Amino acid sequence: MTGDAAAVAAEKVAGVAEELAARVHRYDALRDHRAVFAYAYFRLTSDLAAGLRTNNPPFRAPEWVADLSVSLAAAYFTAMDAIDTWQGPAPDARPGGEIHSADLPETVPQPWRDVYAASTVRHSYVLEEVLFSMMAHMSYDLPLALRALAVHGDVHHRVADFHRMNELLARSIDGVQDEIATRYCRRLRSLDRWFTRDDELFTNYGIRVARGLAWFNCDRLLDPAASAGAMGSISRSTAAFIAEFRSPDDWRRRYAFRVLRALVPSRRRWPG
């Protein structure tokens, strides 16, 4: 693949990163909990753009990688825009207090309704907001984005580049988590020990597994005999993940989480 093609692909992905940066700025100014994942997404996308620009890793079809990044981001932007429309234009008039998933309109995909509702619980934590959003984006948005690209041709011969994307993004996770801690929650590392069995999604290994499962679910969505079941599964998976995270099977951990939510003040800080 020519260097020109890689440069064009890098610019496409950099455009996505610019839009994410603008949203981070807006969410930070509004003290909107969506800022935390938007920042993580911005950083990961920036790393992908840099990887394309430097040909590291050497993608065989950088234009396909860029198209997937654009398609995936479009799903996220559409969901966030639907939430913005529901909230209304005046920040002071936006819904306050705890929101239930059913309170949001159907224009917001079910997994993102579940994530937004979870973020309104008193004393929701920064780590949770990243994990829950990552789950919605990887388990729901990604298989749909892959399916959208499949309309223009078989995606299966792109599996090597998809794996290279997994490798690049997975390598970035530790650094991104450190930046989130510095930016939004300096005590994230100390709180993280409470979540040691539940935060595997936001790790090198977790990114690989989540993206691999998205590829599998894209195959299910493309199979007429399996697509309805696949759609139901990816629509429910985020709510199931949130429930398992907040209500672990171990009663002692369940009790500890309840005490934390009742007694520990919010650990979130805002830049600026």
N, C-alpha and C positions, 0 to 999 in steps of 0.2 A: 504494500500500500504506500502511495506517495506521501512525502512530507506535507504537501499541500492539503491532502485529504485529512491528515491528522490535525493540521493547524485549524482547518475549518471545523472539525469535530470539537476541538478544544474550545474554540470560540462559542460554539453552541452551548456547551456545558457551562462555560464561564457566564453566559447569559442567564442560565438558570440560577447560578450562584448569586448573581447580582440581584435577581428578583427575591431570592431568599434573604439576602442581606437587608433589602428594603423592608421585608416583613419583620425581620428580627428587630430592626430599629423601631418600627411602628409598635410591635407588641411590647417591647421594652418600655417605650414611652407611656403606653396604656397600662403597664404592669399586668399584662395579659399572660396567663400561665403558658400559653402556646409558644411563647418566646423560647423556652428551654429547648424543645425539640427542633424548632426552626433554626436555632443556632447550631445544634448538632448536625442537622441536615445541610446547612450552609457549609460547615467545615468539611463534611464528607464529600460534598459536591465539588468544593474547591480543590480537594485532593485529587478527585477524579479528573478535573480539568488539567491539573498539573501533570498527572500521569499521561494524559493524552498529548500534552504539549511536549513532553520530554521523551515520549515513546517508552515509558517505563511504568508498567510492563508493556511489551510490544504487542499491541492489539492487531489482529489480522484485519479486522473491519472496524476501524475507529468510527466511521459514520454510523454504523449500527449501534455501537456503544452510546454515541451521542443521542441517537434517536430514542433509545430506551430511556436515557436520563431525562430527555424532554417529555416523553410520554408519561413517565412515572411522576415527574414533578407536576405535570398538568393535572393529574388525578388529585394530588395533594392540594394544589392551588384551588381547584374547583370546590373541594370539600371545605377549605378554609373560607373561601368567598361566600359559600352558602351559610356558614356560621356567622360571618360578618353581616350578611343581609338579615338574618334572624335577630342578631343583637341590635341592629338599628344604628343610625349614624352618630347618635349622641352618646359619648362614653358614660356620662352621668346617668343616663336613662337605661343602661344595659342591665339585663337580668342579674340580680345579686343573690347571694345565698346558695344553698345546695340545689343543683339542677338535676333532674332525672332524665335519663336517655329519651324517654317518651315525650319529654317537653320540647325536644328539638324537632324541626320539620323533616319530612321524608326527603327533602332535597339534600340533606346531609346524609351520606352513607352511614349505615348502621354502626360499623366499627368506630367511625369518628364521633358519632353521637355518644357511644359508650365511653370513649376517651374523654370527651369534653365533660360529660357528666361526672366522671371519676375525678377530674381535676377540681371540681367545685366542692368536694368533700372537705370539711374543716381539717386543716393540717395535712393536706396532701403534700407529698414530698417531691423534691426536684427529681430524684432518681426515678420515682414512679412515673412522672410525666414524660420522661424520655422513653422509658420502657414501654409504657402503654401506647404511646404514639408510634414508636418503632414497630410494635406488634401490628398495629393497624396498617401501617405503611408497607411492611414486608409481607404480611399474610393476606392482605386484601388488595391494596393498590398495585403491588408488583405483579401478581398473576394476571390481573386485568390489563396492565400495561403490556405485558408479554403477549397476551392474546390479541391486543390491538395491533401489535407489530406483525403477528402471524397472518393477519388479513392480507398483508403485502408480500408474503412469502414464508416458506417454512423456516421456523426459528431454530430447529434442531441442529442445523449445521453451524449455529453460532454458540454452541455450548462451551467451546473452548474460551471464547472471549467473555462469556458470562462468568466462567470460573475465574478468569483473570480479574474481572471486576470484583468478584468476591474476595480474592486475595488482597487487592489494593485497599478496599474498604475495611476489611478485617484488620489489616495492619494499622489503620488510622485510629481504631477505636480507643485504644488506651490513651493516646494523646488528646483525643476529643473529650474523653471523660475527665481528664485532668483540667482541661480548659473550662468545662462546664462547672466543675467544682470551684475554680478560681473566680469565675464570672458570676455564678448564681448561688453557690452554697459551699462556703469554705470548709464546712464540717461534713461534706458529703462522704469523705473517706471514713470518718468515724461512724456515721450513720450506716454506711455500707455494710458494716459487719452484721447488722440486723437482717440484711437481705442476701447473705452469702449464698443461700440455696435457691434464690428466686430471681437473681439478676443476670443469669447466664445469657440472656438474649443480647445484652449490651456488652458483649465480649467478642474477641476474635473468633472463637469457636461458634458463638451464638449467631453471628452475622452469616457465617457460612451455612449453618444449618437452616436458618430462617429463609435465606435466599434459595437454597436447594429445594426446600419444601414449596416455595413459590413456583419454581420451575415445574415441579410435579403437579401442582394444582392448575397451572396453565394447561398442561396436557389433559387433565380432567375436564377443564372448561372447553377444550377443543373437541372432546369426544361427546357427540350428541347423547349417548347413553349415560354419560356421567356428569354432564354439565350442570343439571339442576341440583344434584347432590353436592357438587363442588361449590356452587354458588352459595348454597345454604351453609356449608361448612366454613367457608372463608368469611361469611357475614357474621357467624356466631363466635368465631375463634377468639376475637379480641375480648369480648365480654367474659368468656370462660377463663382467659388468661388473667384478667383483672380480678375475677372472683378468687382464683387460685392463689394469686399473689397476696391479696389482702386477707384471705381466710385460709391460711395453710392448714394442712391436715394435722400437724403437730399442735396440740392444744396449748402447749407452753408458748410457742411462737405466736399463736393466735392471741393469747392473753397479753403478751408483750406488746404486740402491735396496737391493741386496744388502749393499753396504758399510755403508749407513746402518743397516740392521737388525742387522748384526753388531756395529757399533761405537758407535752413538749410543744413549745411555741414554734411557729413556722421558721424554718431554717433558710428561707429564700432571701436573697438580696438582689438589688437591681443595679445595673451599671449606671454610671453617671451621677 
